[in-house]
């Protein structure tokens, strides 16, 4: 499934770029969080943000304005010490973006210091980063040794056994290297996938980044995180309930990323699944995008993808012939209502009135209604039924479907025959031999789909 902006994230990303531009103009340093729940699309937003930021040029030099370091915590969490991965990420960016720091004595010194830092951290880190970048740290170490001040070597010999001294020395060296880069470019450190790391490691990452960048200038650190989950972890680890105050040591402010509004591009993203259906089997005037958008409303991107993969898997297992678009909508409704909202019966009331169509998608009176309920309730009320009253107060009226077939009426007809009509729960009628006749077979086939999705967890 292609990476498309199906949640209209472009405006959020533009605001993010403007914020960093303002911070960059003042040459200040800060760390802020993009706070979003698991699966809300934080990594996707960071991809868009990095792409937009990387093409911005300095008005003075007309060269790239930003030195961007993308640090994937989870990808490198096999390092016990996060600094190794941070140094590795910086080195990769320097070697990859040869334009950003022209060949010069300053560049050699910066790279030399970074290489020496890596060598000092851990021998195994040397081997692993060298494999990725082809860089020999020994040359960098020689550069650093030549630049030592008088007496520095003696001091290191005296305190070299102290692992905290070594760690502090490494932090100072790396911090100095970043500050050299920050004199020419705004350094933007993008920290991704912090949510996927074990809590202890995630906290260590924040601590290291804080020590690297505190009291420095022209360095912006952006951390993508589910802040509530992180606070729970902090409270659990340290045994106190002041995680918000603790996080203020590292994160100055946060920007909330919600689930977004599903755009029409959703049909492009899931084109493989939609391609299993043929709009010409039963042509409808209504655009399919509107229905797919509302079905996925308020569902985070990661969950969307999981649900769509599940629907496509079951469909391919059961059907080889093409189906119409109303079949697809009912299939998606069944998948999402079952897996996302925990439906089991798929029907809310024993009787249906013209004013209670939304009850079809609300299984229990005390349950939260899915966002799609209001949309479909309104659409179903627009159907021009021929209402035939029974004449008895305790008996439901009959609803005869109109001769004109719409996507809404096709979905309602199929849904009712699929889940309620066979038990006499809903008194729906249709003209025999008319446009609704093919939908009876749809309902029968969708029963197989519902049975299968109930079995697959």
C-alpha positions as a Markdown table, in Angstrom:
| # | Residue | x | y | z |
|---|---|---|---|---|
| 1 | Unk | 0.0 | 0.0 | 0.0 |
| 2 | Unk | 1.6 | 3.3 | -1.1 |
| 3 | Unk | 2.4 | 6.1 | 1.2 |
| 4 | Unk | -0.2 | 8.8 | 0.4 |
| 5 | Unk | -1.4 | 11.7 | 2.5 |
| 6 | Unk | -4.9 | 10.3 | 3.0 |
| 7 | Unk | -5.4 | 12.3 | 6.3 |
| 8 | Unk | -4.7 | 15.8 | 4.9 |
| 9 | Unk | -1.5 | 16.1 | 7.0 |
| 10 | Unk | -0.1 | 18.7 | 4.6 |
| 11 | Unk | -1.4 | 21.7 | 6.7 |
| 12 | Unk | 0.0 | 20.2 | 9.9 |
| 13 | Unk | 3.4 | 19.7 | 8.2 |
| 14 | Unk | 3.4 | 23.3 | 6.9 |
| 15 | Unk | 2.8 | 24.6 | 10.4 |
| 16 | Unk | 5.6 | 22.5 | 11.6 |
| 17 | Unk | 8.0 | 23.9 | 9.0 |
| 18 | Unk | 7.0 | 27.5 | 9.8 |
| 19 | Unk | 7.6 | 26.8 | 13.5 |
| 20 | Unk | 11.1 | 25.5 | 12.9 |
| 21 | Unk | 11.8 | 28.4 | 10.5 |
| 22 | Unk | 11.0 | 30.9 | 13.2 |
| 23 | Unk | 13.2 | 29.1 | 15.7 |
| 24 | Unk | 16.0 | 28.9 | 13.2 |
| 25 | Unk | 15.8 | 32.7 | 12.5 |
| 26 | Unk | 16.5 | 33.3 | 16.2 |
| 27 | Unk | 19.3 | 30.8 | 16.4 |
| 28 | Unk | 17.7 | 29.4 | 19.6 |
| 29 | Unk | 17.7 | 25.8 | 20.7 |
| 30 | Unk | 14.7 | 23.8 | 21.9 |
| 31 | Unk | 13.2 | 20.3 | 22.1 |
| 32 | Unk | 9.6 | 19.7 | 21.5 |
| 33 | Unk | 7.4 | 16.7 | 21.0 |
| 34 | Unk | 4.9 | 15.6 | 18.3 |
| 35 | Unk | 2.4 | 13.9 | 20.6 |
| 36 | Unk | 0.2 | 11.3 | 19.0 |
| 37 | Unk | -1.2 | 7.9 | 19.9 |
| 38 | Unk | 0.3 | 4.7 | 18.6 |
| 39 | Unk | -0.5 | 4.4 | 14.9 |
| 40 | Unk | -1.6 | 8.0 | 14.4 |
| 41 | Unk | 1.0 | 8.5 | 11.6 |
| 42 | Unk | 3.8 | 10.3 | 13.4 |
| 43 | Unk | 6.5 | 8.6 | 11.2 |
| 44 | Unk | 4.6 | 9.6 | 8.0 |
| 45 | Unk | 4.4 | 13.2 | 9.2 |
| 46 | Unk | 8.1 | 13.2 | 9.9 |
| 47 | Unk | 8.8 | 11.9 | 6.4 |
| 48 | Unk | 6.8 | 14.8 | 4.9 |
| 49 | Unk | 8.4 | 17.3 | 7.2 |
| 50 | Unk | 11.9 | 16.1 | 6.5 |
| 51 | Unk | 11.2 | 16.3 | 2.7 |
| 52 | Unk | 9.9 | 19.8 | 2.9 |
| 53 | Unk | 12.6 | 21.1 | 5.3 |
| 54 | Unk | 15.5 | 19.6 | 3.3 |
| 55 | Unk | 14.9 | 21.8 | 0.2 |
| 56 | Unk | 14.9 | 25.1 | 2.1 |
| 57 | Unk | 17.9 | 27.2 | 1.3 |
| 58 | Unk | 19.6 | 29.9 | 3.4 |
| 59 | Unk | 18.9 | 33.5 | 2.1 |
| 60 | Unk | 22.5 | 34.4 | 2.8 |
| 61 | Unk | 24.5 | 31.5 | 1.4 |
| 62 | Unk | 21.9 | 30.0 | -1.0 |
| 63 | Unk | 23.0 | 26.6 | 0.3 |
| 64 | Unk | 21.0 | 24.1 | 2.3 |
| 65 | Unk | 19.8 | 25.8 | 5.5 |
| 66 | Unk | 19.3 | 22.7 | 7.7 |
| 67 | Unk | 21.5 | 19.8 | 8.8 |
| 68 | Unk | 18.9 | 17.1 | 9.4 |
| 69 | Unk | 19.6 | 14.0 | 11.5 |
| 70 | Unk | 16.9 | 11.3 | 11.5 |
| 71 | Unk | 17.5 | 9.1 | 14.5 |
| 72 | Unk | 15.3 | 5.9 | 14.6 |
| 73 | Unk | 15.5 | 4.8 | 18.2 |
| 74 | Unk | 13.9 | 1.4 | 17.7 |
| 75 | Unk | 16.1 | 0.5 | 14.7 |
| 76 | Unk | 19.3 | 1.0 | 16.8 |
| 77 | Unk | 18.0 | -0.1 | 20.2 |
| 78 | Unk | 20.4 | -3.1 | 20.2 |
| 79 | Unk | 23.0 | -0.6 | 21.3 |
| 80 | Unk | 23.0 | -0.5 | 25.0 |
| 81 | Unk | 24.3 | 3.1 | 24.8 |
| 82 | Unk | 22.1 | 5.4 | 22.6 |
| 83 | Unk | 25.0 | 7.7 | 21.9 |
| 84 | Unk | 26.6 | 5.2 | 19.6 |
| 85 | Unk | 23.5 | 5.2 | 17.4 |
| 86 | Unk | 23.2 | 9.0 | 17.5 |
| 87 | Unk | 26.9 | 9.4 | 16.4 |
| 88 | Unk | 26.3 | 6.9 | 13.7 |
| 89 | Unk | 23.3 | 8.8 | 12.4 |
| 90 | Unk | 25.2 | 12.0 | 12.3 |
| 91 | Unk | 28.1 | 10.5 | 10.5 |
| 92 | Unk | 25.9 | 8.9 | 7.9 |
| 93 | Unk | 24.2 | 12.3 | 7.3 |
| 94 | Unk | 27.6 | 14.0 | 6.9 |
| 95 | Unk | 28.8 | 11.4 | 4.4 |
| 96 | Unk | 25.5 | 11.3 | 2.6 |
| 97 | Unk | 25.1 | 15.0 | 2.2 |
| 98 | Unk | 28.5 | 16.0 | 1.0 |
| 99 | Unk | 27.2 | 19.4 | -0.1 |
| 100 | Unk | 26.2 | 20.5 | 3.4 |
| 101 | Unk | 29.7 | 20.9 | 4.7 |
| 102 | Unk | 32.2 | 21.6 | 1.9 |
| 103 | Unk | 35.6 | 19.9 | 2.1 |
| 104 | Unk | 37.7 | 22.0 | 4.4 |
| 105 | Unk | 39.9 | 21.8 | 7.5 |
| 106 | Unk | 36.8 | 22.4 | 9.6 |
| 107 | Unk | 34.9 | 19.5 | 8.1 |
| 108 | Unk | 37.9 | 17.2 | 8.7 |
| 109 | Unk | 38.0 | 18.2 | 12.3 |
| 110 | Unk | 34.3 | 17.7 | 12.9 |
| 111 | Unk | 34.3 | 14.3 | 11.2 |
| 112 | Unk | 37.5 | 13.4 | 13.0 |
| 113 | Unk | 36.0 | 14.3 | 16.4 |
| 114 | Unk | 32.8 | 12.3 | 15.6 |
| 115 | Unk | 34.8 | 9.3 | 14.5 |
| 116 | Unk | 36.9 | 9.5 | 17.6 |
| 117 | Unk | 33.8 | 9.8 | 19.7 |
| 118 | Unk | 32.4 | 6.6 | 18.3 |
| 119 | Unk | 35.7 | 4.8 | 18.8 |
| 120 | Unk | 35.8 | 5.9 | 22.4 |
| 121 | Unk | 32.2 | 4.7 | 23.1 |
| 122 | Unk | 32.6 | 1.0 | 22.2 |
| 123 | Unk | 34.8 | -1.2 | 20.0 |
| 124 | Unk | 31.8 | -3.1 | 18.6 |
| 125 | Unk | 30.2 | 0.3 | 17.7 |
| 126 | Unk | 33.3 | 0.9 | 15.5 |
| 127 | Unk | 32.8 | -2.3 | 13.6 |
| 128 | Unk | 29.1 | -1.9 | 13.1 |
| 129 | Unk | 29.2 | 1.7 | 12.0 |
| 130 | Unk | 32.2 | 1.1 | 9.8 |
| 131 | Unk | 30.2 | -1.6 | 8.0 |
| 132 | Unk | 27.4 | 0.9 | 7.3 |
| 133 | Unk | 29.5 | 3.9 | 6.4 |
| 134 | Unk | 32.9 | 2.6 | 5.3 |
| 135 | Unk | 34.6 | 5.0 | 7.8 |
| 136 | Unk | 37.8 | 4.2 | 9.6 |
| 137 | Unk | 37.6 | 5.6 | 13.1 |
| 138 | Unk | 41.4 | 5.2 | 13.7 |
| 139 | Unk | 42.1 | 8.2 | 11.5 |
| 140 | Unk | 39.6 | 10.2 | 13.3 |
| 141 | Unk | 41.1 | 9.3 | 16.6 |
| 142 | Unk | 44.5 | 10.5 | 15.4 |
| 143 | Unk | 42.9 | 13.8 | 14.5 |
| 144 | Unk | 41.5 | 14.2 | 17.9 |
| 145 | Unk | 44.8 | 13.2 | 19.7 |
| 146 | Unk | 46.8 | 15.8 | 17.8 |
| 147 | Unk | 44.3 | 18.5 | 18.9 |
| 148 | Unk | 44.5 | 17.8 | 22.6 |
| 149 | Unk | 45.5 | 20.5 | 24.9 |
| 150 | Unk | 48.7 | 20.2 | 27.0 |
| 151 | Unk | 48.0 | 18.1 | 30.1 |
| 152 | Unk | 44.8 | 16.6 | 28.7 |
| 153 | Unk | 46.4 | 13.2 | 28.2 |
| 154 | Unk | 47.7 | 13.1 | 31.7 |
| 155 | Unk | 44.3 | 14.0 | 33.1 |
| 156 | Unk | 42.7 | 11.2 | 31.1 |
| 157 | Unk | 45.1 | 8.7 | 32.4 |
| 158 | Unk | 44.3 | 9.7 | 35.9 |
| 159 | Unk | 40.5 | 9.4 | 35.5 |
| 160 | Unk | 40.2 | 7.1 | 32.4 |
| 161 | Unk | 39.1 | 4.1 | 34.6 |
| 162 | Unk | 35.9 | 6.0 | 35.5 |
| 163 | Unk | 33.2 | 5.0 | 33.0 |
| 164 | Unk | 31.2 | 8.1 | 33.8 |
| 165 | Unk | 34.2 | 10.3 | 33.0 |
| 166 | Unk | 34.5 | 8.6 | 29.6 |
| 167 | Unk | 30.8 | 9.0 | 28.9 |
| 168 | Unk | 30.9 | 12.7 | 29.9 |
| 169 | Unk | 34.0 | 13.2 | 27.7 |
| 170 | Unk | 32.1 | 11.6 | 24.8 |
| 171 | Unk | 29.1 | 13.8 | 25.3 |
| 172 | Unk | 31.2 | 16.9 | 25.4 |
| 173 | Unk | 33.0 | 15.9 | 22.2 |
| 174 | Unk | 29.8 | 15.2 | 20.4 |
| 175 | Unk | 28.2 | 18.3 | 21.7 |
| 176 | Unk | 31.2 | 20.4 | 20.5 |
| 177 | Unk | 30.9 | 18.7 | 17.1 |
| 178 | Unk | 27.2 | 19.6 | 16.8 |
| 179 | Unk | 27.9 | 23.1 | 17.8 |
| 180 | Unk | 30.5 | 23.5 | 15.0 |
| 181 | Unk | 27.9 | 22.3 | 12.5 |
| 182 | Unk | 25.3 | 24.6 | 14.1 |
| 183 | Unk | 27.4 | 27.7 | 13.3 |
| 184 | Unk | 26.7 | 27.2 | 9.6 |
| 185 | Unk | 23.4 | 25.3 | 9.6 |
| 186 | Unk | 20.4 | 24.8 | 11.9 |
| 187 | Unk | 20.8 | 21.3 | 13.2 |
| 188 | Unk | 17.4 | 19.5 | 13.3 |
| 189 | Unk | 17.5 | 16.2 | 15.2 |
| 190 | Unk | 14.4 | 14.1 | 14.4 |
| 191 | Unk | 13.8 | 11.3 | 16.9 |
| 192 | Unk | 11.4 | 8.7 | 15.7 |
| 193 | Unk | 10.0 | 5.4 | 17.0 |
| 194 | Unk | 10.6 | 6.2 | 20.6 |
| 195 | Unk | 7.3 | 4.5 | 21.4 |
| 196 | Unk | 8.5 | 1.1 | 20.3 |
| 197 | Unk | 11.6 | 1.1 | 22.6 |
| 198 | Unk | 11.5 | -0.4 | 26.1 |
| 199 | Unk | 10.7 | 2.5 | 28.6 |
| 200 | Unk | 14.1 | 2.5 | 30.2 |
| 201 | Unk | 15.9 | 2.9 | 26.9 |
| 202 | Unk | 13.4 | 5.6 | 25.7 |
| 203 | Unk | 14.2 | 7.6 | 28.9 |
| 204 | Unk | 17.9 | 7.2 | 28.4 |
| 205 | Unk | 17.6 | 8.5 | 24.8 |
| 206 | Unk | 15.9 | 11.7 | 26.1 |
| 207 | Unk | 18.5 | 12.1 | 28.7 |
| 208 | Unk | 21.4 | 11.8 | 26.3 |
| 209 | Unk | 19.9 | 14.2 | 23.8 |
| 210 | Unk | 19.2 | 16.7 | 26.6 |
| 211 | Unk | 22.9 | 16.6 | 27.7 |
| 212 | Unk | 24.0 | 17.0 | 24.1 |
| 213 | Unk | 22.0 | 20.0 | 23.3 |
| 214 | Unk | 21.4 | 21.9 | 26.5 |
| 215 | Unk | 22.7 | 25.5 | 26.6 |
| 216 | Unk | 23.6 | 25.2 | 22.9 |
| 217 | Unk | 22.4 | 27.4 | 20.0 |
| 218 | Unk | 20.7 | 26.7 | 16.7 |
| 219 | Unk | 19.8 | 23.1 | 17.5 |
| 220 | Unk | 16.2 | 21.9 | 17.3 |
| 221 | Unk | 15.2 | 18.4 | 18.6 |
| 222 | Unk | 11.8 | 17.0 | 17.6 |
| 223 | Unk | 10.6 | 13.9 | 19.4 |
| 224 | Unk | 7.7 | 11.8 | 18.1 |
| 225 | Unk | 6.1 | 10.1 | 21.0 |
| 226 | Unk | 2.8 | 9.0 | 22.6 |
| 227 | Unk | 3.3 | 11.2 | 25.6 |
| 228 | Unk | 0.6 | 9.6 | 27.8 |
| 229 | Unk | 2.2 | 6.1 | 27.4 |
| 230 | Unk | 5.6 | 7.6 | 28.1 |
| 231 | Unk | 4.3 | 9.2 | 31.3 |
| 232 | Unk | 2.8 | 5.9 | 32.4 |
| 233 | Unk | 6.2 | 4.2 | 31.9 |
| 234 | Unk | 8.0 | 6.9 | 33.8 |
| 235 | Unk | 5.6 | 6.6 | 36.7 |
| 236 | Unk | 6.0 | 2.9 | 36.7 |
| 237 | Unk | 9.9 | 3.0 | 36.6 |
| 238 | Unk | 10.4 | 5.7 | 39.2 |
| 239 | Unk | 7.5 | 5.0 | 41.4 |
| 240 | Unk | 6.1 | 8.5 | 41.4 |
| 241 | Unk | 3.2 | 10.4 | 39.8 |
| 242 | Unk | 5.0 | 13.5 | 38.5 |
| 243 | Unk | 6.0 | 12.3 | 35.1 |
| 244 | Unk | 4.8 | 15.6 | 33.4 |
| 245 | Unk | 7.2 | 17.6 | 35.6 |
| 246 | Unk | 10.0 | 15.1 | 34.8 |
| 247 | Unk | 9.5 | 15.3 | 31.1 |
| 248 | Unk | 9.7 | 19.1 | 31.2 |
| 249 | Unk | 13.4 | 18.6 | 31.8 |
| 250 | Unk | 13.7 | 17.3 | 28.3 |
| 251 | Unk | 10.7 | 18.6 | 26.3 |
| 252 | Unk | 9.8 | 22.3 | 26.3 |
| 253 | Unk | 6.4 | 21.9 | 24.7 |
| 254 | Unk | 4.4 | 19.5 | 22.5 |
| 255 | Unk | 2.2 | 19.7 | 19.5 |
| 256 | Unk | -0.8 | 17.2 | 19.3 |
| 257 | Unk | -1.2 | 15.1 | 16.2 |
| 258 | Unk | -4.8 | 13.8 | 16.0 |
| 259 | Unk | -6.1 | 11.0 | 13.8 |
| 260 | Unk | -6.8 | 13.5 | 11.0 |
| 261 | Unk | -9.6 | 13.7 | 8.5 |
| 262 | Unk | -9.7 | 11.0 | 5.8 |
| 263 | Unk | -9.3 | 12.5 | 2.3 |
| 264 | Unk | -10.4 | 11.2 | -1.1 |
| 265 | Unk | -6.9 | 9.9 | -1.6 |
| 266 | Unk | -7.8 | 6.9 | 0.5 |
| 267 | Unk | -9.1 | 5.2 | -2.6 |
| 268 | Unk | -5.7 | 5.7 | -4.2 |
| 269 | Unk | -3.9 | 4.2 | -1.2 |
| 270 | Unk | -6.1 | 1.2 | -1.2 |
| 271 | Unk | -6.4 | 0.8 | -5.0 |
| 272 | Unk | -5.3 | -2.8 | -4.8 |
| 273 | Unk | -8.3 | -3.7 | -2.7 |
| 274 | Unk | -10.8 | -1.5 | -4.5 |
| 275 | Unk | -9.5 | -3.1 | -7.8 |
| 276 | Unk | -11.2 | -6.3 | -6.7 |
| 277 | Unk | -14.6 | -4.7 | -7.3 |
| 278 | Unk | -16.2 | -3.5 | -10.6 |
| 279 | Unk | -18.2 | -0.3 | -10.5 |
| 280 | Unk | -19.9 | -1.2 | -13.8 |
| 281 | Unk | -21.7 | -4.3 | -12.4 |
| 282 | Unk | -24.2 | -2.0 | -10.6 |
| 283 | Unk | -23.5 | 1.6 | -11.5 |
| 284 | Unk | -24.1 | 4.2 | -8.8 |
| 285 | Unk | -24.3 | 7.9 | -9.1 |
| 286 | Unk | -22.7 | 8.6 | -5.6 |
| 287 | Unk | -18.9 | 8.8 | -5.4 |
| 288 | Unk | -17.4 | 5.9 | -3.6 |
| 289 | Unk | -14.8 | 8.1 | -2.0 |
| 290 | Unk | -17.4 | 9.7 | 0.3 |
| 291 | Unk | -18.4 | 6.3 | 1.7 |
| 292 | Unk | -14.9 | 4.9 | 2.2 |
| 293 | Unk | -13.9 | 8.1 | 3.9 |
| 294 | Unk | -16.7 | 7.9 | 6.4 |
| 295 | Unk | -16.2 | 4.2 | 7.1 |
| 296 | Unk | -12.6 | 4.9 | 8.1 |
| 297 | Unk | -13.4 | 8.2 | 10.0 |
| 298 | Unk | -11.4 | 8.6 | 13.2 |
| 299 | Unk | -9.4 | 5.5 | 12.7 |
| 300 | Unk | -5.6 | 5.9 | 12.9 |
| 301 | Unk | -3.6 | 5.1 | 9.7 |
| 302 | Unk | -1.9 | 2.0 | 11.2 |
| 303 | Unk | -5.2 | 0.5 | 12.2 |
| 304 | Unk | -6.7 | 1.4 | 8.8 |
| 305 | Unk | -4.0 | -0.6 | 7.1 |
| 306 | Unk | -4.5 | -3.6 | 9.3 |
| 307 | Unk | -8.2 | -3.6 | 8.8 |
| 308 | Unk | -7.8 | -3.2 | 5.0 |
| 309 | Unk | -5.3 | -6.1 | 4.9 |
| 310 | Unk | -7.7 | -8.3 | 6.8 |
| 311 | Unk | -10.6 | -7.5 | 4.5 |
| 312 | Unk | -8.5 | -8.1 | 1.4 |
| 313 | Unk | -7.2 | -11.4 | 2.8 |
| 314 | Unk | -10.7 | -12.7 | 3.6 |
| 315 | Unk | -12.1 | -11.5 | 0.3 |
| 316 | Unk | -9.4 | -13.2 | -1.8 |
| 317 | Unk | -9.8 | -16.4 | 0.2 |
| 318 | Unk | -13.6 | -16.6 | -0.6 |
| 319 | Unk | -14.2 | -14.9 | -3.9 |
| 320 | Unk | -12.7 | -15.1 | -7.4 |
| 321 | Unk | -15.3 | -13.1 | -9.3 |
| 322 | Unk | -15.7 | -9.3 | -9.3 |
| 323 | Unk | -18.3 | -7.8 | -7.0 |
| 324 | Unk | -20.1 | -4.4 | -7.2 |
| 325 | Unk | -19.2 | -1.4 | -5.0 |
| 326 | Unk | -22.1 | -1.9 | -2.6 |
| 327 | Unk | -20.7 | -5.3 | -1.8 |
| 328 | Unk | -17.4 | -3.7 | -1.0 |
| 329 | Unk | -19.0 | -1.1 | 1.3 |
| 330 | Unk | -20.8 | -3.8 | 3.3 |
| 331 | Unk | -17.7 | -5.9 | 3.4 |
| 332 | Unk | -15.7 | -2.9 | 4.9 |
| 333 | Unk | -18.5 | -2.1 | 7.3 |
| 334 | Unk | -18.5 | -5.6 | 8.6 |
| 335 | Unk | -14.7 | -5.7 | 9.0 |
| 336 | Unk | -14.5 | -2.4 | 10.8 |
| 337 | Unk | -17.5 | -2.8 | 13.0 |
| 338 | Unk | -16.3 | -6.2 | 14.1 |
| 339 | Unk | -12.6 | -5.7 | 14.6 |
| 340 | Unk | -12.6 | -2.0 | 15.5 |
| 341 | Unk | -15.8 | -1.6 | 17.5 |
| 342 | Unk | -16.2 | -5.2 | 18.8 |
| 343 | Unk | -19.5 | -6.0 | 17.2 |
| 344 | Unk | -20.9 | -9.5 | 17.5 |
| 345 | Unk | -24.5 | -9.3 | 16.5 |
| 346 | Unk | -24.4 | -6.5 | 14.0 |
| 347 | Unk | -27.9 | -5.4 | 14.8 |
| 348 | Unk | -29.1 | -3.1 | 17.5 |
| 349 | Unk | -32.8 | -3.4 | 17.8 |
| 350 | Unk | -35.5 | -5.9 | 17.0 |
| 351 | Unk | -37.6 | -3.5 | 15.1 |
| 352 | Unk | -36.8 | -0.7 | 12.7 |
| 353 | Unk | -38.6 | 2.6 | 12.3 |
| 354 | Unk | -38.0 | 5.4 | 9.8 |
| 355 | Unk | -36.3 | 7.4 | 12.7 |
| 356 | Unk | -34.0 | 4.7 | 13.9 |
| 357 | Unk | -31.8 | 3.7 | 11.0 |
| 358 | Unk | -28.7 | 4.7 | 13.1 |
| 359 | Unk | -29.5 | 1.8 | 15.5 |
| 360 | Unk | -28.4 | -0.6 | 12.8 |
| 361 | Unk | -24.8 | 0.2 | 13.6 |
| 362 | Unk | -25.2 | 0.6 | 17.3 |
| 363 | Unk | -25.3 | -2.9 | 18.9 |
| 364 | Unk | -25.8 | -1.8 | 22.5 |
| 365 | Unk | -27.6 | 1.2 | 23.9 |
| 366 | Unk | -24.8 | 2.1 | 26.3 |
| 367 | Unk | -22.0 | 1.7 | 23.7 |
| 368 | Unk | -20.3 | 4.6 | 21.9 |
| 369 | Unk | -21.6 | 5.1 | 18.5 |
| 370 | Unk | -19.0 | 4.8 | 15.7 |
| 371 | Unk | -18.5 | 8.0 | 13.7 |
| 372 | Unk | -20.1 | 6.4 | 10.6 |
| 373 | Unk | -23.5 | 6.1 | 12.4 |
| 374 | Unk | -24.7 | 9.6 | 11.8 |
| 375 | Unk | -23.7 | 9.6 | 8.2 |
| 376 | Unk | -25.4 | 6.4 | 7.3 |
| 377 | Unk | -28.4 | 7.2 | 9.4 |
| 378 | Unk | -28.9 | 10.4 | 7.4 |
| 379 | Unk | -28.4 | 8.7 | 4.1 |
| 380 | Unk | -30.9 | 5.9 | 4.9 |
| 381 | Unk | -33.5 | 8.5 | 6.0 |
| 382 | Unk | -33.2 | 10.0 | 2.5 |
| 383 | Unk | -34.4 | 6.8 | 0.9 |
| 384 | Unk | -37.9 | 7.2 | -0.4 |
| 385 | Unk | -39.6 | 4.2 | 1.1 |
| 386 | Unk | -43.2 | 3.2 | 0.5 |
| 387 | Unk | -44.2 | 2.9 | 4.1 |
| 388 | Unk | -47.1 | 0.4 | 4.7 |
| 389 | Unk | -48.5 | 0.7 | 8.2 |
| 390 | Unk | -49.7 | -2.5 | 9.7 |
| 391 | Unk | -52.6 | -0.9 | 11.6 |
| 392 | Unk | -51.6 | -2.5 | 14.9 |
| 393 | Unk | -49.7 | -0.6 | 17.5 |
| 394 | Unk | -47.4 | -3.6 | 18.5 |
| 395 | Unk | -46.5 | -4.6 | 14.9 |
| 396 | Unk | -43.8 | -2.8 | 12.9 |
| 397 | Unk | -44.6 | -1.2 | 9.6 |
| 398 | Unk | -43.4 | -2.5 | 6.3 |
| 399 | Unk | -40.8 | -0.6 | 4.3 |
| 400 | Unk | -40.9 | -1.2 | 0.5 |
| 401 | Unk | -37.6 | -0.1 | -1.2 |
| 402 | Unk | -38.0 | 2.4 | -4.1 |
| 403 | Unk | -37.5 | 1.3 | -7.7 |
| 404 | Unk | -34.5 | 3.6 | -8.0 |
| 405 | Unk | -31.4 | 1.9 | -6.7 |
| 406 | Unk | -28.8 | 4.1 | -5.0 |
| 407 | Unk | -25.6 | 3.1 | -3.2 |
| 408 | Unk | -27.2 | 3.9 | 0.2 |
| 409 | Unk | -30.3 | 1.8 | -0.5 |
| 410 | Unk | -28.1 | -1.0 | -1.8 |
| 411 | Unk | -26.0 | -1.0 | 1.4 |
| 412 | Unk | -29.1 | -0.9 | 3.6 |
| 413 | Unk | -30.9 | -3.6 | 1.7 |
| 414 | Unk | -27.8 | -5.9 | 1.7 |
| 415 | Unk | -27.1 | -5.3 | 5.4 |
| 416 | Unk | -30.7 | -6.0 | 6.5 |
| 417 | Unk | -31.0 | -9.2 | 4.5 |
| 418 | Unk | -27.5 | -10.2 | 5.8 |
| 419 | Unk | -28.1 | -9.7 | 9.5 |
| 420 | Unk | -31.8 | -9.3 | 10.3 |
| 421 | Unk | -34.3 | -10.1 | 7.7 |
| 422 | Unk | -33.9 | -13.9 | 8.0 |
| 423 | Unk | -35.0 | -13.7 | 11.6 |
| 424 | Unk | -38.0 | -11.5 | 10.9 |
| 425 | Unk | -36.4 | -8.6 | 12.8 |
| 426 | Unk | -36.8 | -6.0 | 10.1 |
| 427 | Unk | -39.8 | -5.7 | 7.8 |
| 428 | Unk | -38.1 | -4.8 | 4.6 |
| 429 | Unk | -39.9 | -5.4 | 1.3 |
| 430 | Unk | -38.8 | -5.1 | -2.3 |
| 431 | Unk | -40.4 | -5.5 | -5.7 |
| 432 | Unk | -39.8 | -9.0 | -6.9 |
| 433 | Unk | -37.7 | -9.2 | -10.1 |
| 434 | Unk | -36.6 | -5.6 | -9.7 |
| 435 | Unk | -33.2 | -3.9 | -9.2 |
| 436 | Unk | -32.8 | -5.3 | -5.7 |
| 437 | Unk | -33.0 | -8.9 | -6.7 |
| 438 | Unk | -29.2 | -9.3 | -7.4 |
| 439 | Unk | -28.5 | -8.0 | -3.9 |
| 440 | Unk | -30.1 | -11.1 | -2.4 |
| 441 | Unk | -27.1 | -13.1 | -3.7 |
| 442 | Unk | -24.7 | -10.5 | -2.4 |
| 443 | Unk | -26.2 | -11.0 | 1.1 |
| 444 | Unk | -25.8 | -14.8 | 0.9 |
| 445 | Unk | -22.2 | -14.5 | -0.2 |
| 446 | Unk | -21.4 | -11.9 | 2.5 |
| 447 | Unk | -22.6 | -14.3 | 5.1 |
| 448 | Unk | -19.5 | -16.4 | 4.3 |
| 449 | Unk | -17.4 | -13.3 | 4.7 |
| 450 | Unk | -18.9 | -12.5 | 8.1 |
| 451 | Unk | -18.5 | -16.1 | 9.3 |
| 452 | Unk | -14.8 | -16.0 | 8.2 |
| 453 | Unk | -13.9 | -12.7 | 9.8 |
| 454 | Unk | -15.4 | -14.0 | 13.1 |
| 455 | Unk | -13.0 | -16.9 | 12.9 |
| 456 | Unk | -9.8 | -15.0 | 12.0 |
| 457 | Unk | -8.4 | -13.1 | 15.0 |
